[in-house]
């Protein structure tokens, strides 16, 4: 982890630690352009607000970190989890195997994770709203790592 931090600093990036053991965000200092999210299709919205690099860690067995483009990584997650609503319009899609309680929306949020995102983002997250799903997904990926989408190996 320290090696990645040093490499980012040597590359001239502005680096800030996020969380105690999960993610280090590498950011540039340019000001974001205001986005009216409802005017953009979900994938356009994702790339308009998250097309940046970050160091993302996963903890399925051994902590491992890598530098990813946040928008590209979340695009892959959404494609795997919900296929962007299959036809591009069904953003309320439920987990096909276990039903809505096991995941809903573009990033297949469960209720406890939805409440967690609502608290952290200081706004109510609607699992079926594609823009809310993307906001929550960006937060989770950058601040907490990839483990929200890794296979769960514990007991339910």
C-alpha positions, -999 to +999 in steps of 0.1 A: +000+000+000+028+024+009+045+017-024+014+027-043+011+059-022+047+068-030+043+061-067+012+083-068+030+112-051+060+108-074+036+111-104+026+145-090-009+135-079-027+149-049-033+120-026-056+118+004-062+088+027-098+076+028-109+053+056-086+034+079-077+005+057-096+006+024-089+031-003-066+059-011-081+084-036-058+099-062-072+131-074-063+160-096-070+195-085-094+206-112-128+218-101-158+196-112-182+209-137-218+211-124-239+182-136-277+180-138-278+143-134-314+137-145-306+152-179-280+125-186-285+088-193-271+067-164-239+056-182-232+092-194-238+104-158-213+078-145-185+089-169-192+126-164-186+125-127-163+095-121-138+095-149-108+096-126-081+073-112-083+059-077-064+032-057-091+006-049-085-023-025-103-056-021-102-080+009-117-113-001-087-133+012-056-111+011-057-073+009-047-063-027-049-029-042-048-016-077-052+017-096-084+018-115-105+043-135-135+046-112-160+050-140-147+021-160-146-001-128-182+008-118-193+003-155-180-033-153-197-038-119-230-025-132-228-046-164-221-077-143-247-070-116-276-057-136-266-054-173-276-017-170-313-028-165-310-055-193-327-033-219-314+000-205-347+010-189-354-014-161-333+001-134-354-015-106-341-050-116-340-074-086-314-101-080-324-129-104-315-157-081-327-146-046-351-117-053-351-080-044-340-085-008-307-098-021-300-068-043-318-042-064-310-016-089-280-010-111-254-020-085-277-046-067-279-027-034-292-045-003-311-025+022-283-022+048-259-008+022-286+016+009-290+030+044-252+032+048-249+052+016-278+074+026-260+082+059-226+088+043-238+108+014-263+127+036-292+121+012-318+095+007-307+068-017-334+051-038-322+017-049-343+018-081-331+053-091-301+047-115-284+080-106-287+072-068-272+038-075-243+053-094-237+079-066-237+051-040-215+029-061-189+056-066-189+063-029-185+026-020-158+019-046-137+049-037-142+049+001-146+013+010-131-007-019-144-035-041-155-059-013-192-049-017-192-068-050-168-097-040-183-131-032-194-133+004-178-162+023-193-158+057-226-168+072-259-149+065 
